[in-house]
Amino acid sequence: MSSTPHRALRALLALCTAAGLASVAAPSAHASPGSGPTAVVAMGDSYISGEAGRWLGNSLTNSGNRTGTDRAWTGSGYDPSRVYGATAGGCHRSDVSEVKSAGPIASSLINLACSGATTKNLVRASQGGQAYKGEAPQADQLASVAASHDVELITLSIGGNDLGFADIIATCAKDYIVWYSYCHDDQQTEVDAKIDGVMADVGRSVDEIRAVMTGAGYSSSDYRIVLQSYPSPIPRSSENRYAESGWTRTNTGGCPFWNADADWARDSLVPQLANRLKGVAAAKGVQFLDLRDALQGREVCAKASKQVTSTVPASATTSEWARWIDSQSTQGLVQESMHPNAYGQQALGRCLALVHARPTGNHSCKNTAGSGASGMYLTAG
């Protein structure tokens, strides 16, 4: 990674989410609840669309297959469509996204989520929702799926972009690299000012899903909605393997955050959002999947994980499960930063499969140290 902090800043200022064009292929025959191919549907934003699914851990090698971490390597160049298909550079619906990694839980595993989506991109156009980069609002896409499939479960990840996750990350990293100041105080104030409105919009997104399913002839007992929270991509300060002083967090680890800001993000911001989303789930009568600890010990720069090198191969048992901030901007798109990578998404897919088998109750999904996706497990909550 770069030895010049200003190159890192350039990447950080570019932190944003993207959207693209995709379509849902549906069988020609009309289905109804209890008939047609069964389906599990993912809706929402980048944390469920599959952003960063291109990567198997993080490596400082900038050439070739990046020590085996870059799944877009063709042998002579890079082709992100190998991972993201037609949504490369846009919605980033990866081939290892949560719903695609859940295993044979339904005949069809359908990903409607899009990187960069906000709640307004969930709402039906007839209700004021907005299309996103050439795609109809996700609720309108769901209507087509519900008419052609027997939808059993819809899992939803939304609210992070409404709250400004990308801006928070960029601000905190810039405060570490450039201003030598903390971000958690002013960012907490901004979060507190926005969060009530964001939660109201998340609740409306759930209402929109309900309305679409009712319009397609489903009763509330014909399907389930699972609202999920967000995993933390960075560790608390005591679990960071790089010193706070110097440039190793920026140039080696890809986690340029002060200890106080890392602790705030891991132990205040992520739990605050999870708890509020749990409240929305309770108010709307849907299940809640708490992912706040899903990447524990597998975060970027975590002591319990390692970067990939020529002597430490990419592995779900040792590598980081989230994408770092690439200070050189030479390894794919910066928008992939701070998202679960291929290993992380496979783990979240296992969480979804476990919840699919639990038709009632709220659950937290956690990992087992030293294990891959198969080591994910649920606890009540």
C-alpha positions in Angstrom: 0.0 0.0 0.0 1.1 3.6 -0.5 3.6 5.3 1.7 2.0 8.7 1.0 -1.0 9.5 3.1 -2.4 11.9 0.5 -2.9 9.0 -1.9 -4.9 7.3 0.8 -6.9 10.5 1.3 -7.7 10.5 -2.4 -9.2 7.1 -2.1 -11.1 8.0 1.0 -12.6 11.0 -0.5 -13.9 8.8 -3.3 -15.7 6.5 -0.9 -19.2 6.2 -2.2 -21.7 3.5 -3.2 -22.9 2.8 -6.7 -25.8 1.3 -8.5 -26.3 -0.4 -11.8 -28.7 -2.2 -14.1 -30.0 -5.6 -13.6 -33.2 -7.5 -14.2 -35.1 -10.3 -12.6 -35.8 -13.3 -14.9 -39.1 -14.9 -14.0 -40.8 -18.0 -15.3 -43.5 -17.3 -17.8 -46.1 -19.2 -15.9 -48.0 -17.3 -13.2 -47.5 -18.7 -9.8 -49.3 -18.1 -6.5 -48.6 -18.6 -2.8 -48.0 -22.4 -2.3 -47.4 -23.0 -6.0 -44.6 -22.3 -8.5 -40.9 -22.5 -7.7 -40.1 -21.5 -4.1 -38.0 -18.4 -3.6 -35.9 -16.6 -1.0 -35.4 -12.9 -1.9 -32.7 -10.5 -0.8 -33.6 -6.7 -0.8 -31.7 -3.6 0.2 -28.2 -2.2 0.0 -24.6 -3.1 -0.5 -24.2 -5.2 2.6 -26.6 -7.8 1.2 -26.2 -7.2 -2.6 -22.7 -8.6 -2.5 -20.4 -5.6 -2.6 -16.7 -6.7 -2.2 -17.5 -10.3 -3.1 -14.6 -10.0 -5.5 -12.1 -10.5 -2.7 -10.7 -13.4 -0.7 -9.0 -11.6 2.2 -6.6 -8.6 1.7 -3.1 -8.7 0.2 -0.4 -6.0 -0.3 0.5 -7.6 -3.6 -0.7 -5.3 -6.4 -0.1 -7.6 -9.4 -1.6 -10.7 -10.9 -4.2 -12.4 -8.7 -3.0 -10.4 -5.7 -1.6 -13.5 -4.0 -4.9 -15.3 -4.7 -7.2 -12.7 -3.2 -8.6 -11.2 -6.5 -11.4 -13.4 -8.0 -11.6 -11.1 -11.0 -8.1 -12.1 -12.3 -8.4 -13.8 -15.7 -4.7 -14.8 -16.0 -4.0 -11.8 -18.1 -6.2 -9.0 -16.7 -9.1 -8.3 -14.5 -12.8 -8.9 -15.3 -15.1 -7.9 -12.4 -18.0 -9.5 -14.3 -16.6 -12.9 -13.3 -17.9 -12.0 -9.8 -20.6 -9.4 -10.3 -22.0 -10.4 -13.7 -23.9 -7.8 -15.6 -24.0 -5.6 -12.4 -20.2 -5.0 -12.3 -19.5 -1.4 -11.6 -23.1 -1.0 -10.5 -25.3 -2.9 -8.1 -22.5 -5.3 -7.5 -24.7 -8.4 -7.0 -21.9 -10.9 -6.5 -22.0 -14.6 -7.0 -21.3 -15.1 -3.3 -23.8 -12.6 -2.0 -25.6 -13.6 1.2 -28.7 -15.1 -0.6 -26.5 -16.9 -3.2 -24.4 -18.4 -0.4 -27.3 -19.7 1.6 -27.3 -23.1 0.0 -30.4 -25.0 -1.3 -32.9 -23.3 0.9 -35.3 -22.6 -2.0 -35.6 -23.4 -5.7 -34.7 -19.8 -6.6 -32.4 -17.5 -4.7 -33.1 -14.0 -5.9 -31.0 -10.9 -5.3 -32.9 -7.6 -5.8 -30.5 -5.6 -3.6 -28.3 -2.9 -5.0 -25.1 -1.2 -3.7 -25.9 2.3 -2.7 -29.7 1.8 -2.4 -31.6 3.8 0.2 -35.1 3.4 1.5 -36.5 5.5 -1.3 -35.3 2.9 -3.8 -37.4 0.3 -2.0 -40.7 2.0 -2.2 -43.0 1.4 -5.1 -43.0 4.0 -7.8 -46.7 4.5 -7.4 -46.0 5.5 -3.8 -43.3 7.9 -4.5 -40.3 5.5 -4.7 -37.4 6.2 -7.0 -35.8 4.1 -9.7 -32.1 3.6 -9.2 -29.6 3.6 -12.0 -32.1 2.3 -14.6 -33.8 -0.2 -12.3 -37.4 0.0 -11.0 -37.8 0.4 -7.2 -37.1 -2.9 -5.5 -40.7 -3.3 -4.3 -41.9 -3.1 -7.9 -39.3 -5.8 -8.8 -40.6 -7.9 -5.9 -44.1 -7.7 -7.3 -42.9 -9.5 -10.4 -41.1 -12.2 -8.3 -44.1 -12.7 -6.1 -46.3 -13.2 -9.1 -44.1 -15.9 -10.6 -42.7 -17.6 -7.6 -43.8 -19.0 -4.2 -41.9 -16.5 -2.0 -41.1 -18.0 1.3 -38.8 -15.5 2.9 -37.6 -12.0 2.2 -34.5 -10.7 3.9 -33.9 -7.0 4.1 -30.8 -4.9 4.8 -31.5 -1.2 4.6 -30.9 2.1 6.3 -27.1 2.4 6.3 -27.0 4.6 3.2 -29.8 6.7 4.6 -27.7 7.2 7.7 -24.6 8.0 5.6 -22.3 5.1 6.4 -19.9 5.9 3.6 -19.6 9.5 4.7 -19.0 8.5 8.3 -16.2 6.1 7.2 -14.6 8.7 5.0 -14.8 11.4 7.6 -13.3 9.2 10.3 -10.5 8.0 8.1 -9.7 11.5 6.9 -9.6 12.7 10.6 -7.0 10.0 11.2 -4.8 10.6 8.1 -5.1 14.4 7.7 -6.6 16.3 10.6 -5.2 14.2 13.6 -8.6 14.7 15.2 -11.4 12.4 16.4 -14.6 11.9 14.4 -16.8 10.1 16.9 -18.2 13.2 18.7 -19.4 15.1 15.7 -20.5 12.0 13.8 -22.5 10.8 16.8 -24.3 14.1 16.8 -25.2 13.7 13.1 -26.3 10.1 13.6 -28.6 11.1 16.5 -30.1 13.8 14.4 -30.9 11.4 11.5 -31.7 8.1 13.1 -35.4 8.6 14.0 -36.2 9.6 10.4 -34.1 6.7 9.0 -35.9 4.2 11.2 -39.3 5.5 10.1 -38.2 5.0 6.5 -37.0 1.5 7.3 -40.4 0.8 8.8 -42.0 2.1 5.6 -39.8 -0.2 3.6 -41.2 -3.2 5.5 -44.7 -1.8 5.0 -44.1 -1.6 1.2 -43.0 -5.3 1.1 -46.1 -6.2 3.0 -48.3 -4.2 0.6 -46.7 -5.9 -2.4 -47.1 -9.4 -1.0 -50.7 -8.7 -0.1 -51.4 -7.4 -3.6 -49.9 -10.6 -5.0 -52.4 -12.7 -3.0 -50.2 -13.7 -0.1 -51.4 -13.7 3.5 -49.0 -12.8 6.3 -48.6 -16.5 7.1 -47.5 -17.4 3.6 -44.1 -15.8 3.9 -41.6 -14.3 6.3 -39.7 -11.0 6.4 -36.3 -10.9 8.1 -34.8 -7.5 8.9 -31.1 -7.7 9.5 -28.5 -5.3 11.0 -25.0 -4.6 10.0 -21.7 -6.3 11.0 -18.8 -4.2 12.1 -15.9 -4.3 9.5 -13.3 -2.9 12.0 -12.3 -4.2 15.4 -12.2 -2.4 18.7 -8.9 -0.9 19.5 -7.7 -3.6 21.9 -8.1 -6.1 19.1 -6.3 -4.2 16.4 -2.9 -5.7 15.4 -1.4 -2.4 14.3 -0.2 0.4 16.5 -2.3 3.6 16.6 0.8 5.7 16.0 2.7 5.7 12.7 1.3 4.8 9.3 0.9 1.0 9.5 -2.9 1.3 9.9 -3.1 3.3 6.8 -0.4 1.9 4.6 -0.3 -1.7 5.7 -3.5 -2.6 7.4 -6.0 -0.5 5.5 -7.8 0.5 8.7 -6.9 4.2 9.3 -8.9 5.0 12.4 -8.1 6.3 15.8 -8.6 3.9 18.8 -11.4 6.1 20.2 -13.1 6.2 16.9 -12.8 2.5 16.3 -14.2 1.8 19.7 -17.1 4.1 19.1 -17.9 2.5 15.7 -17.6 -1.1 17.1 -19.2 -0.7 20.5 -21.6 2.3 20.0 -22.6 3.0 16.4 -23.0 -0.5 15.2 -25.0 -1.6 18.4 -27.1 1.6 18.3 -28.2 0.9 14.7 -28.8 -2.8 15.5 -30.9 -2.0 18.5 -33.0 0.5 16.6 -33.5 -1.9 13.7 -34.6 -4.5 16.2 -37.1 -2.1 17.5 -38.5 -1.6 13.9 -38.7 -5.3 13.5 -40.7 -5.7 16.7 -43.0 -2.8 15.7 -43.7 -4.3 12.3 -44.0 -7.9 13.5 -41.1 -9.3 11.5 -38.0 -11.4 12.5 -34.7 -9.7 13.3 -31.3 -11.0 12.5 -28.5 -9.3 14.5 -25.2 -9.4 12.6 -23.3 -6.9 14.8 -20.8 -9.7 15.9 -20.8 -11.7 12.8 -17.3 -10.6 11.8 -15.8 -10.6 15.3 -12.1 -11.4 15.1 -12.3 -11.4 11.3 -12.5 -7.7 10.8 -9.9 -5.6 8.9 -6.7 -5.4 11.1 -8.1 -7.8 13.7 -5.4 -9.5 15.8 -7.1 -12.9 15.3 -6.8 -12.7 11.5 -4.0 -12.2 9.0 -3.3 -10.6 5.6 -2.7 -12.9 2.7 0.9 -13.3 1.6 3.0 -15.6 -0.5 3.5 -17.8 2.6 0.0 -17.2 4.2 -2.6 -18.3 1.6 -6.1 -17.0 1.4 -8.2 -19.0 3.8 -11.7 -18.6 5.4 -10.1 -19.8 8.7 -7.2 -17.2 8.9 -7.9 -14.4 6.5 -9.9 -11.2 7.1 -13.6 -11.3 6.2 -14.0 -7.7 5.2 -12.5 -5.5 2.5 -9.9 -3.0 3.6 -9.5 0.6 2.5 -7.1 0.4 -0.4 -4.9 3.5 0.0 -3.5 3.2 -3.5 -6.8 2.7 -5.3 -5.1 0.1 -7.4 -7.1 -2.9 -6.4 -10.6 -2.6 -7.7 -13.1 0.1 -6.8 -12.9 2.0 -3.5 -16.7 1.5 -3.0 -15.9 -2.1 -2.0 -14.1 -0.8 1.1 -15.5 -1.8 4.5 -17.9 -4.5 3.2 -17.9 -8.2 3.9 -15.7 -9.9 1.3 -16.3 -13.3 -0.3 -15.5 -15.1 3.0 -17.8 -12.7 4.9 -20.6 -13.1 2.5 -20.4 -16.9 2.6 -20.6 -16.6 6.4 -23.7 -14.4 6.2 -25.2 -16.8 3.8 -24.9 -19.5 6.4 -26.6 -17.1 8.9 -29.5 -16.8 6.4 -29.7 -20.5 6.0 -29.8 -21.0 9.8 -32.6 -18.3 10.1 -34.5 -19.9 7.3 -34.7 -23.0 9.5 -36.0 -21.0 12.4 -39.5 -19.7 11.5 -39.9 -17.7 14.7 -38.0 -15.5 17.1 -35.1 -13.0 16.8 -31.6 -14.3 16.4 -27.9 -13.2 16.6 -25.4 -14.8 14.2 -21.8 -15.3 15.3 -18.7 -17.0 14.1 -16.5 -19.7 15.6 -12.9 -18.7 15.8 -10.7 -20.7 13.4 -13.7 -22.0 11.4 -15.2 -21.0 8.0 -18.8 -20.3 7.2 -19.8 -23.7 8.6 -18.9 -22.4 12.0 -21.6 -19.7 12.1 -24.2 -20.2 14.7 -27.3 -18.5 16.1 -28.1 -17.4 19.6 -31.4 -16.1 20.8 -31.9 -12.3 20.6 
